[in-house]
Amino acid sequence: MASEPKLYENVDQGALQDKSSQYLFNYGTSFMKDIICGSKGLYVYTANGHKVLDWTSGQMSCLLGHGHPEIVKAIADHAANLDHLFSGMMSPPVISLGERLCSLLPAGLDKAFFLSTGGESNEAALKIAKTVTGKFEVVGLSGSWHGMTAQSLSVQYHHGRKGQGPLMPGTHMLPAPNAYRSIFRRPDGSYDWETELDYGWSLIDQASCGSLAAVIVECIQSSAGIHVLPPGYLRALKTHCERRGMLLIVDEAQTGVGRCGDMMAFMHDGVVPDILTLSKTLGNGLPLSAVVTSAEIERVCVERDYCFYTTHVNDPLPAAVGDKVLEIVVRDHLVEHARAMGKLLHEGLKLLQSQYGCIGDVRGRGLMAGVEIVSNRKTKEPARELASSIGERAYDLGVWANLSSHGSFAGIFRIAPPITVSEEQIAEGLALLGEAFASTPGTMKY
């Protein structure tokens, strides 16, 4: 078992909290009560010595866990010997990452370049789509989260759009699939996503000025509450794009690199996007993102003077980390491991659902799960305060699962542990979560 990190010992949590309030700008979140002074493996450690199982992989990013020794070595080696270069220079880790990544993807995803954040990679992808098609309108889903840059934010409808005036022109919204709450139902009560999707497109066609360039979509709408695209949805979306001469962009910031039981989540549906973006999981917590597309799209971009030249494009140090992440995922069969551990996770969460009436829905795929808390299963009335109480109790007991109070979230836990998680750690987390439900009033234990 890994020893606890000792980088920050004997710190005064109260004093640090006071300084945080005095000096650090609030960028749109509620900060947690504890100061985190260490992270190792699947755990984070607070200034007060509290050890917490990290069931969100940091910000859904530490795919292999915190402080993985091979990742640490890659960082140290490149920090000492090959860290940052002029943006027009190439280096071995960038070339190796490009080769390794493209070799893991289907034909049509043949050329890659590397940036820093998910928002940045989506910005680059949207600019590619507009350059190649010669059009400018872009479609996103209502539960989407694509980043804080101008074009990415303009097709992000979950949160963060307010306060800065007009966004990019030409953005449209499709209703995000939500099998639990959608009003689109067949006579037998089952979810009719086809009618919902076709209706959404009919509105877009009516609103469009005739310049539809691209759709951007996540295979699992994570920030909206872990909503998995229904079987056939991605194929249908691709067909809608082809009919209109649009490109399909798949954003796999959270789902990519094995988390959902496939190397990339789009592979589960057998649909190849025109452009793939990666971030979070590729860098294992370091700022690394990727844009991958076809050689033909690259050819057109070059002809039309496409430019996305940044300070940290194709930087060697983060590329070395991404290359090592992919090497470890393949070598250690972590895609298959994520699938197996995901099965245990979902079985355990379903068992909790059978024991507590406040759990309205359990959903997800692989090591990505959503647990929706309601006050009444029949009416599906959200129970945000109850969810908050359960989450606080779980954290105090020693397991962290992300919960948001945004209206579109409706009190949903997002669970996404590192894919190196063991069977014992799955059991540990489920036991702690179960204790949180058992000891929180109002969970409606059967």
Buried (B, 14 or more C-beta within 10 A) or exposed (E): EEEBBEEEEEEEBEEBBEEEEEEEEEEEEEEEEBBBBBBBBBBBBBBEEEEBBBBBBBEBBBBBBBBBEBBEEBBEEBEEEBEBBEEEEEBEBBBBBBEBBBEBBBEBBBBBBBBBBBBBBBBBBBBBBBBBBEBBBBBBBBBBBBBBBEBBBBBBBBBBEEEEEEBBEBBBBBBBBBBBBBEBEEEEEEBBBBEBBEBBBEEBBEEBEEBBBBBBBBBBBBBBBBBBBBEEBBEBBBEBBEEBEBBBBBBBBBBBBBBBBBBBBBBBBEBBBBBBBBBBBBBBBBBBBBBBBBEEBBEBBEEEEBEBEBEBBBBBBBBBBBBBBBBBBBEEEBBEBBBBBBBBBBEBBBEBBEBBBBBBBBBBBBBBBBBBBBBEBEEBEBBBEBBBBBBBBBBEBBBBBBBBEBEBBBBBBBBBBBBBBEEEBBEBBBBBBBBBBEBBEBBBEE
